[in-house]
Amino acid sequence: HTETGSTANPSTTWRSDAELPSLGFERAMSDDGWLELLEAVASRGVAVVTDAPTDDDGSERLAARLGAVRVTDFGRFFDIVSEPEVWTMSQSTAAMDPHTDDPYRYTPSGISILHCFEASPTGGGRSTLVDGFAVAEAIRAEAPASFDLLSSVAVPWVRHRAEAVDQGDAVHMIAHAPVIALAADGTVSGVRFHERSMGTLELRADLVDPYYRALIEFTTRVRSSEFQVERALRPGDAIVFDNQRVLHGRTGFD
């Protein structure tokens, strides 16, 4: 594995052959396990907690080990359940490419939890995870011109809901930010990527072609088997991940 980041907050990047850090729920509730969980998320950006209670209280107890729950227009908790009338892709049975959530907020969600209460009995719906830092560093090494564009050009990220849903109505948010965020010392400090939330690009004429090529560089890697880790969640499994680093998606299901 490759070491990246500053000495104050070292991170270990990973690809598809990685074994994700994992610990049981009861251990995560202990002092030693709490430290293990925090260190895993700080260094790898992700950890899997197993055997968590499959109810809201179990989610709440795990979240309390990480910080205060952030309430958004999606509410305090958001149930991902397939629905006959889909108002957002997460409520469908369709596959979803790896992405980060909330790119249209100037401060996207930080640590997020995907907690499985019940899985599809007919299979599918496997979670896919990608280390955005690993993707960014690969582009820096292999396509530096694309890396420079993705880390310097701010693009619009948009969320618009005109019809009322349980989480609110007339929601319209927009933020302008680059795909790759850099710290003052040039290390990668964040990733923001969600194709369906990217707004209309307003670029100088000479940047249109190279910027789209840079997006292709990033998207190709995110979708490739080289970078994706795939895992089937069982009831009680919870993926704890840094949403400003790790992209998440899923395969389709019945």
C-alpha positions, -999 to +999 in steps of 0.1 A: +000+000+000+011+036-006+014+061+022-001+095+015-010+126+035+008+147+060+025+132+091-002+148+113-029+127+096-013+098+076-035+078+053-030+045+036-045+042+002-060+009-011-073-007-042-095-037-050-073-063-034-076-046+000-090-063+031-112-037+048-107-032+085-135-050+104-146-053+141-176-064+160-202-040+173-195-048+210-158-042+205-166-009+188-185+000+220-154-006+241-127+020+246-100+000+228-124-008+200-135+028+197-099+038+191-095+010+166-126+022+147-114+058+146-079+049+136-092+027+107-115+055+094-087+081+098-061+060+079-081+039+055-113+060+053-135+030+060-142+002+085-169-025+086-187-030+119-204-064+122-232-078+144-248-044+151-284-044+163-307-041+133-328-011+144-325+027+147-312+024+182-282+003+169-275+029+143-278+057+169-254+040+193-228+034+166-231+070+153-227+083+188-192+068+189-183+090+159-199+124+167-232+142+166-257+132+140-262+158+113-297+166+104-303+175+067-332+178+043-331+140+042-339+139+079-319+125+109-319+090+093-326+080+058-341+046+050-329+032+017-358+010+007-369+002-029-402+019-037-426+016-067-426+054-073-389+064-073-381+100-063-344+093-059-321+067-074-312+052-040-349+041-036-348+021-069-334-014-075-309-001-101-272-004-098-254+028-088-219+038-097-196+047-068-200+083-058-198+107-028-230+120-012-240+157-008-215+173-033-240+201-036-234+212+000-204+234+006-195+211+034-206+176+023-213+149+049-182+136+067-183+102+084-214+083+071-228+049+080-246+024+057-263+000+082-279-031+068-312-040+085-324-064+058-309-077+026-326-087-007-335-124-003-328-130-040-293-116-041-277-085-056-273-052-040-236-057-032-219-026-019-190-012-039-164+010-023-135+030-039-107+049-022-109+083-039-074+092-026-060+062-044-078+072-077-065+108-073-029+097-067-030+074-097-042+102-119-015+125-105+012+099-114-002+088-148-021+119-161-007+150-143-024+175-166-058+159-158-049+159-121-042+197-123-076+204-139-096+182-115-079+198-085-081+234-096-113+239-117-144+244-096-175+229-112-212+232-101-229+205-080-267+208-079-296+193-061-331+205-071-364+189-059-395+208-069-420+183-056-427+178-019-414+145-003-412+135+033-378+152+036-391+186+024-401+205-007-386+231-030-351+220-021-325+237-043-288+236-034-257+244-054-220+244-045-190+251-067-159+230-059-133+209-077-134+171-079-102+168-060-094+190-030-058+197-020-043+206+014-018+235+016+011+211+012-004+197-020-016+164-006-051+152-015-075+161+013-109+154-002-128+140-032-162+152-044-178+132-073-214+124-082-221+124-119-259+128-115-253+159-093-229+176-116-244+208-131-238+223-165-201+231-169-191+266-177-156+264-189-133+285-211-133+272-246-097+259-244-106+239-213-137+221-225-118+192-243-091+186-217-115+189-188-139+163-202-108+141-208-099+146-171-134+135-161-131+104-182-097+097-165-114+099-131-146+080-140-128+052-158-108+044-126-138+048-103-157+022-124-128-002-129-122-035-111-087-022-102-101+002-076-135-013-065-139-034-035-172-053-035-190-066-004-223-082+003-237-068+035-256-091+059-281-078+084-262-062+112-232-051+090-225-014+090-200+003+067-185+034+084-168+056+059-154+090+052-177+105+026-152+131+016-128+103+006-145+070-001-170+066-029-198+041-025-222+024-048-240-009-053-249-035-078-285-039-089-309-061-070-344-077-071 
